[in-house]
Amino acid sequence: MKRAFVDTGAWYALLDKNDPDHAGVVDAFNAYRGRLVTSNYVFDEAVTLARYKLGWDVARRLGTELREQRVARLERVTANDEAAAWTLFNQYRDKRYSFTDCTSFALVQRLALPVCLAVDADFRTFGLHCLPSLS
């Protein structure tokens, strides 16, 4: 049973019905329902982004769903993941990868996750298989 990693942008697009990637993300979420994984770093980014753009109620609801692992398994970034992320961050200085992106890349590699639900082009640039397909 294939699992999929969920990045911040996908969480946001799922919540915001006006986001141009909303429909594609909903389809991807439905395809991987029950097999989703996200990280504590992505939790931080997604709840903060939802708070600023969609309001406190939406952010609290997302945070509660994630903390209680109702929609995705919340995987903690380990010290080894952080070390690998720091190596990636330094290795790819020509890219605009955030440190959080690098922690996600390290976690995806550690867990051997074959798919990422991501609308962030950086995940594709890094070479990860991502859904939804973007135009």
N, CA, C and O of each residue as an XYZ file, in Angstrom:
540
protein
N       0.840     -1.173      0.000
C       0.000      0.000      0.000
C       0.893      1.246      0.000
O       1.569      1.527      0.990
N       0.893      1.978     -1.094
C       1.722      3.174     -1.227
C       1.189      4.304     -0.360
O      -0.013      4.567     -0.302
N       2.141      4.971      0.320
C       1.791      6.146      1.108
C       2.271      7.387      0.362
O       3.089      7.293     -0.554
N       1.763      8.536      0.755
C       2.126      9.795      0.107
C       2.411     10.853      1.166
O       1.701     10.965      2.166
N       3.461     11.622      0.925
C       3.819     12.749      1.792
C       3.032     13.981      1.360
O       2.871     14.231      0.165
N       2.541     14.750      2.326
C       1.774     15.964      2.028
C       2.564     17.193      2.469
O       2.939     17.322      3.634
N       2.807     18.091      1.516
C       3.532     19.330      1.786
C       2.550     20.469      2.102
O       1.344     20.356      1.887
N       3.101     21.541      2.608
C       2.342     22.714      3.034
C       1.396     23.239      1.957
O       0.218     23.477      2.224
N       1.906     23.417      0.754
C       1.084     23.967     -0.324
C      -0.132     23.118     -0.636
O      -1.188     23.647     -0.985
N       0.007     21.807     -0.515
C      -1.129     20.919     -0.763
C      -2.168     21.053      0.349
O      -3.368     21.067      0.075
N      -1.713     21.151      1.607
C      -2.661     21.383      2.697
C      -3.427     22.676      2.450
O      -4.646     22.726      2.615
N      -2.703     23.727      2.052
C      -3.353     25.010      1.826
C      -4.361     24.927      0.681
O      -5.491     25.401      0.806
N      -3.944     24.320     -0.440
C      -4.840     24.207     -1.598
C      -6.080     23.381     -1.255
O      -7.162     23.635     -1.785
N      -5.927     22.410     -0.386
C      -7.079     21.612      0.051
C      -8.083     22.490      0.805
O      -9.292     22.343      0.623
N      -7.591     23.391      1.641
C      -8.441     24.234      2.474
C      -9.083     25.392      1.717
O     -10.206     25.792      2.026
N      -8.374     25.930      0.730
C      -8.821     27.132      0.027
C      -9.479     26.756     -1.297
O      -8.799     26.444     -2.274
N     -10.799     26.789     -1.315
C     -11.537     26.395     -2.519
C     -11.260     27.309     -3.705
O     -11.539     26.944     -4.848
N     -10.717     28.488     -3.444
C     -10.378     29.419     -4.528
C      -8.963     29.240     -5.051
O      -8.579     29.889     -6.024
N      -8.183     28.371     -4.421
C      -6.814     28.118     -4.866
C      -6.865     27.407     -6.226
O      -7.661     26.485     -6.404
N      -6.032     27.818     -7.178
C      -6.076     27.206     -8.511
C      -5.750     25.702     -8.506
O      -6.115     24.994     -9.444
N      -5.077     25.215     -7.474
C      -4.729     23.798     -7.405
C      -5.717     22.987     -6.566
O      -5.509     21.793     -6.350
N      -6.787     23.624     -6.094
C      -7.717     22.957     -5.180
C      -8.273     21.642     -5.743
O      -8.193     20.607     -5.082
N      -8.826     21.674     -6.938
C      -9.475     20.479     -7.491
C      -8.478     19.328     -7.661
O      -8.783     18.187     -7.314
N      -7.308     19.622     -8.185
C      -6.303     18.576     -8.358
C      -5.830     17.996     -7.043
O      -5.598     16.792     -6.932
N      -5.686     18.853     -6.046
C      -5.254     18.397     -4.724
C      -6.346     17.542     -4.082
O      -6.041     16.521     -3.465
N      -7.604     17.938     -4.217
C      -8.706     17.143     -3.666
C      -8.678     15.743     -4.275
O      -8.825     14.757     -3.553
N      -8.494     15.642     -5.579
C      -8.426     14.333     -6.238
C      -7.265     13.505     -5.697
O      -7.419     12.313     -5.435
N      -6.107     14.133     -5.532
C      -4.934     13.421     -5.012
C      -5.164     12.967     -3.571
O      -4.812     11.843     -3.211
N      -5.749     13.829     -2.751
C      -6.070     13.450     -1.370
C      -7.012     12.254     -1.349
O      -6.814     11.312     -0.582
N      -8.030     12.294     -2.189
C      -8.989     11.184     -2.226
C      -8.323      9.889     -2.671
O      -8.658      8.815     -2.174
N      -7.394      9.985     -3.593
C      -6.697      8.788     -4.080
C      -5.819      8.155     -3.001
O      -5.611      6.942     -3.010
N      -5.303      8.962     -2.073
C      -4.382      8.466     -1.035
C      -4.989      8.519      0.370
O      -4.266      8.411      1.361
N      -6.293      8.682      0.461
C      -6.963      8.738      1.770
C      -6.556      7.540      2.623
O      -6.576      6.396      2.168
N      -6.186      7.829      3.867
C      -5.772      6.777      4.780
C      -4.305      6.395      4.667
O      -3.809      5.572      5.436
N      -3.614      6.994      3.708
C      -2.203      6.658      3.497
C      -1.334      7.910      3.415
O      -0.287      7.900      2.767
N      -1.765      8.985      4.069
C      -1.059     10.254      4.008
C      -0.119     10.424      5.192
O      -0.409     10.004      6.313
N       1.018     11.055      4.906
C       2.036     11.334      5.916
C       2.427     12.799      5.767
O       2.560     13.298      4.650
N       2.611     13.481      6.882
C       3.150     14.842      6.862
C       4.122     14.969      8.021
O       4.250     14.045      8.825
N       4.795     16.077      8.116
C       5.805     16.230      9.176
C       5.432     17.336     10.151
O       4.559     18.161      9.879
N       6.103     17.335     11.280
C       5.890     18.396     12.261
C       6.344     19.749     11.708
O       5.772     20.777     12.072
N       7.346     19.773     10.847
C       7.761     21.033     10.226
C       6.678     21.544      9.275
O       6.380     22.738      9.257
N       6.093     20.645      8.489
C       5.006     21.034      7.587
C       3.786     21.455      8.396
O       3.091     22.399      8.019
N       3.516     20.766      9.508
C       2.433     21.171     10.408
C       2.592     22.643     10.768
O       1.643     23.420     10.657
N       3.780     23.020     11.194
C       4.057     24.404     11.585
C       3.767     25.361     10.429
O       3.060     26.354     10.599
N       4.312     25.058      9.267
C       4.103     25.942      8.108
C       2.629     26.019      7.709
O       2.106     27.104      7.456
N       1.967     24.871      7.653
C       0.586     24.831      7.155
C      -0.378     25.542      8.102
O      -1.250     26.288      7.658
N      -0.221     25.312      9.400
C      -1.104     25.969     10.369
C      -0.858     27.478     10.356
O      -1.805     28.262     10.424
N       0.399     27.881     10.270
C       0.725     29.308     10.225
C       0.176     29.954      8.956
O      -0.415     31.032      9.015
N       0.367     29.304      7.813
C      -0.147     29.843      6.554
C      -1.673     29.942      6.590
O      -2.244     30.950      6.177
N      -2.318     28.905      7.080
C      -3.789     28.934      7.187
C      -4.239     30.068      8.109
O      -5.224     30.751      7.828
N      -3.521     30.259      9.197
C      -3.861     31.334     10.149
C      -3.813     32.699      9.476
O      -4.723     33.513      9.628
N      -2.741     32.936      8.734
C      -2.560     34.244      8.106
C      -3.503     34.479      6.926
O      -3.961     35.602      6.714
N      -3.793     33.434      6.161
C      -4.569     33.634      4.938
C      -6.040     33.259      5.056
O      -6.878     33.824      4.354
N      -6.366     32.314      5.935
C      -7.735     31.818      6.003
C      -8.398     32.031      7.357
O      -9.598     31.802      7.509
N      -7.618     32.471      8.339
C      -8.181     32.780      9.644
C      -7.891     31.731     10.705
O      -7.506     30.596     10.423
N      -8.098     32.176     11.950
C      -7.770     31.345     13.098
C      -8.594     30.064     13.148
O      -8.051     28.999     13.444
N      -9.887     30.143     12.865
C     -10.743     28.956     12.941
C     -10.276     27.859     11.990
O     -10.221     26.687     12.365
N      -9.945     28.233     10.781
C      -9.466     27.244      9.804
C      -8.130     26.658     10.262
O      -7.908     25.451     10.169
N      -7.254     27.516     10.753
C      -5.941     27.050     11.219
C      -6.092     26.100     12.408
O      -5.423     25.068     12.464
N      -6.953     26.438     13.344
C      -7.174     25.571     14.500
C      -7.751     24.230     14.085
O      -7.343     23.188     14.599
N      -8.696     24.252     13.160
C      -9.301     23.001     12.683
C      -8.247     22.124     12.004
O      -8.183     20.921     12.256
N      -7.420     22.726     11.144
C      -6.353     21.963     10.496
C      -5.383     21.412     11.534
O      -5.025     20.235     11.497
N      -4.963     22.267     12.457
C      -4.029     21.830     13.489
C      -4.567     20.684     14.318
O      -3.842     19.739     14.631
N      -5.825     20.766     14.670
C      -6.454     19.693     15.450
C      -6.492     18.391     14.652
O      -6.140     17.330     15.166
N      -6.920     18.480     13.392
C      -6.974     17.289     12.530
C      -5.593     16.643     12.393
O      -5.470     15.419     12.429
N      -4.564     17.463     12.236
C      -3.211     16.930     12.072
C      -2.656     16.382     13.379
O      -2.067     15.302     13.399
N      -2.838     17.117     14.462
C      -2.317     16.660     15.767
C      -2.969     15.353     16.199
O      -2.321     14.498     16.803
N      -4.240     15.205     15.891
C      -4.945     13.974     16.262
C      -4.799     12.884     15.205
O      -5.357     11.795     15.339
N      -4.047     13.188     14.163
C      -3.711     12.247     13.085
C      -4.968     11.651     12.444
O      -5.014     10.464     12.121
N      -5.976     12.491     12.271
C      -7.224     12.051     11.631
C      -7.088     11.934     10.121
O      -7.685     11.051      9.505
N      -6.298     12.828      9.524
C      -6.197     12.839      8.057
C      -4.830     12.401      7.556
O      -4.679     12.075      6.378
N      -3.841     12.388      8.425
C      -2.493     11.997      8.019
C      -1.694     11.579      9.249
O      -1.933     12.050     10.361
N      -0.755     10.697      9.019
C       0.173     10.361     10.099
C       1.150     11.523     10.231
O       1.740     11.958      9.243
N       1.317     12.017     11.437
C       2.234     13.124     11.698
C       3.578     12.531     12.101
O       3.742     12.020     13.209
N       4.527     12.607     11.189
C       5.856     12.033     11.387
C       6.799     13.133     11.862
O       6.903     14.185     11.231
N       7.471     12.892     12.952
C       8.432     13.868     13.479
C       9.745     13.798     12.707
O      10.270     12.718     12.438
N      10.253     14.957     12.362
C      11.577     15.055     11.753
C      12.584     14.738     12.859
O      12.564     15.352     13.926
N      13.456     13.780     12.592
C      14.443     13.362     13.588
C      15.702     14.218     13.491
O      15.871     15.003     12.558
N      16.574     14.048     14.468
C      17.868     14.744     14.432
C      18.660     14.321     13.197
O      19.348     15.145     12.594
N      18.571     13.054     12.819
C      19.262     12.589     11.605
C      18.662     13.221     10.356
O      19.386     13.568      9.424
N      17.323     13.372     10.335
C      16.669     14.054      9.210
C      17.139     15.502      9.118
O      17.406     16.010      8.029
N      17.239     16.162     10.273
C      17.704     17.555     10.276
C      19.132     17.655      9.759
O      19.460     18.579      9.015
N      19.979     16.713     10.148
C      21.365     16.715      9.662
C      21.399     16.494      8.147
O      22.146     17.165      7.434
N      20.589     15.554      7.661
C      20.521     15.314      6.215
C      19.966     16.540      5.503
O      20.428     16.895      4.419
N      18.970     17.189      6.115
C      18.387     18.392      5.523
C      19.410     19.516      5.432
O      19.461     20.239      4.437
N      20.217     19.658      6.466
C      21.244     20.699      6.460
C      22.261     20.429      5.349
O      22.725     21.355      4.683
N      22.598     19.165      5.159
C      23.504     18.790      4.066
C      22.873     19.160      2.727
O      23.540     19.742      1.871
N      21.595     18.829      2.533
C      20.907     19.171      1.282
C      20.826     20.682      1.093
O      21.053     21.190     -0.005
N      20.505     21.390      2.160
C      20.400     22.849      2.099
C      21.713     23.453      1.601
O      21.707     24.366      0.775
N      22.827     22.944      2.101
C      24.146     23.444      1.690
C      24.551     22.942      0.312
O      25.214     23.659     -0.437
N      24.166     21.736     -0.025
C      24.526     21.141     -1.316
C      23.836     21.851     -2.479
O      24.417     21.994     -3.555
N      22.619     22.289     -2.268
C      21.821     22.886     -3.342
C      21.681     24.398     -3.161
O      20.579     24.943     -3.216
N      22.791     25.048     -2.949
C      22.745     26.490     -2.722
C      22.244     27.267     -3.935
O      21.820     28.416     -3.809
N      22.295     26.637     -5.113
C      21.805     27.288     -6.324
C      20.278     27.196     -6.453
O      19.696     27.829     -7.334
N      19.631     26.421     -5.590
C      18.173     26.283     -5.596
C      17.584     27.167     -4.489
O      18.303     27.662     -3.622
N      16.291     27.347     -4.540
C      15.615     28.154     -3.514
C      14.886     27.266     -2.509
O      13.823     27.632     -2.008
N      15.454     26.110     -2.219
C      14.840     25.195     -1.261
C      14.880     25.811      0.131
O      15.926     26.272      0.588
N      13.737     25.814      0.796
C      13.723     26.244      2.193
C      14.295     25.108      3.045
O      14.389     23.967      2.593
N      14.667     25.430      4.252
C      15.145     24.368      5.141
C      14.013     23.377      5.419
O      14.256     22.174      5.521
N      12.791     23.869      5.541
C      11.659     22.959      5.741
C      11.509     22.026      4.553
O      11.261     20.834      4.739
N      11.653     22.541      3.326
C      11.634     21.660      2.157
C      12.693     20.578      2.288
O      12.429     19.407      2.013
N      13.875     20.962      2.702
C      14.964     19.989      2.840
C      14.654     18.941      3.902
O      15.016     17.776      3.741
N      13.984     19.340      4.991
C      13.588     18.335      5.991
C      12.566     17.381      5.381
O      12.578     16.184      5.668
N      11.688     17.911      4.544
C      10.700     17.053      3.873
C      11.393     16.079      2.929
O      11.056     14.896      2.898
N      12.360     16.572      2.160
C      13.096     15.686      1.245
C      13.771     14.562      2.015
O      13.724     13.402      1.604
N      14.404     14.914      3.142
C      15.104     13.912      3.955
C      14.117     12.889      4.523
O      14.397     11.691      4.529
N      12.982     13.357      4.992
C      11.979     12.459      5.557
C      11.390     11.545      4.486
O      11.207     10.350      4.720
N      11.097     12.097      3.327
C      10.574     11.301      2.209
C      11.575     10.207      1.833
O      11.188      9.068      1.571
N      12.849     10.555      1.810
C      13.870      9.560      1.500
C      13.953      8.497      2.594
O      14.016      7.305      2.293
N      13.953      8.917      3.858
C      14.057      7.953      4.964
C      12.896      6.979      4.966
O      13.089      5.784      5.189
N      11.693      7.475      4.721
C      10.508      6.622      4.749
C      10.232      5.946      3.404
O       9.295      5.158      3.278
N      11.052      6.259      2.409
C      10.897      5.702      1.051
C       9.470      5.912      0.532
O       8.831      4.988      0.028
N       8.992      7.142      0.669
C       7.648      7.475      0.201
C       7.696      7.731     -1.305
O       8.464      8.581     -1.757
N       6.900      7.020     -2.079
C       7.005      7.122     -3.538
C       6.316      8.327     -4.156
O       6.573      8.661     -5.312
N       5.437      8.989     -3.395
C       4.630     10.078     -3.946
C       4.564     11.222     -2.945
O       4.522     11.008     -1.734
N       4.556     12.440     -3.474
C       4.353     13.633     -2.653
C       3.152     14.387     -3.195
O       3.026     14.576     -4.405
N       2.278     14.815     -2.311
C       1.215     15.731     -2.690
C       1.792     17.118     -2.451
O       1.899     17.583     -1.316
N       2.156     17.759     -3.541
C       2.870     19.035     -3.447
C       2.564     19.885     -4.671
O       2.522     19.388     -5.796
N       2.356     21.153     -4.437
C       2.188     22.100     -5.532
C       3.426     22.982     -5.662
O       3.503     23.843     -6.538
N       4.374     22.755     -4.792
C       5.646     23.473     -4.762
C       6.569     22.890     -5.840
O       6.892     21.703     -5.801
N       6.986     23.708     -6.786
C       7.856     23.236     -7.864
C       9.175     22.673     -7.342
O       9.813     21.862     -8.013
N       9.586     23.099     -6.146
C      10.860     22.613     -5.603
C      10.856     21.105     -5.406
O      11.896     20.468     -5.576
N       9.731     20.521     -5.056
C       9.663     19.068     -4.882
C       9.920     18.367     -6.209
O      10.587     17.333     -6.256
N       9.389     18.932     -7.279
C       9.613     18.358     -8.607
C      11.060     18.570     -9.055
O      11.675     17.671     -9.629
N      11.595     19.753     -8.794
C      12.982     20.053     -9.148
C      13.937     19.111     -8.440
O      14.964     18.726     -9.000
N      13.603     18.737     -7.210
C      14.436     17.812     -6.448
C      14.349     16.396     -7.008
O      15.179     15.548     -6.682
N      13.351     16.138     -7.848
C      13.235     14.832     -8.487
C      12.210     13.910     -7.865
O      12.215     12.711     -8.140
N      11.329     14.442     -7.030
C      10.316     13.617     -6.394
C       9.080     13.517     -7.285
O       8.737     14.460     -7.998
N       8.421     12.370     -7.236
C       7.181     12.177     -7.982
C       6.058     12.872     -7.225
O       5.795     12.550     -6.066
N       5.396     13.820     -7.874
C       4.403     14.637     -7.192
C       3.033     14.587     -7.875
O       2.919     14.456     -9.094
N       2.020     14.696     -7.051
C       0.646     14.875     -7.480
C       0.127     16.137     -6.796
O       0.600     16.449     -5.703
N      -0.772     16.844     -7.348
C      -1.361     16.621     -8.675
C      -0.399     17.064     -9.773
O       0.585     17.760     -9.524
N      -0.711     16.643    -10.980
C       0.060     17.128    -12.130
C      -0.242     18.598    -12.293
O      -1.399     19.015    -12.244
N       0.794     19.377    -12.487
C       0.610     20.813    -12.659
C       0.795     21.192    -14.112
O       1.597     20.589    -14.825
N       0.047     22.198    -14.546
C       0.165     22.638    -15.942
C       1.285     23.638    -16.099
O       1.533     24.119    -17.205
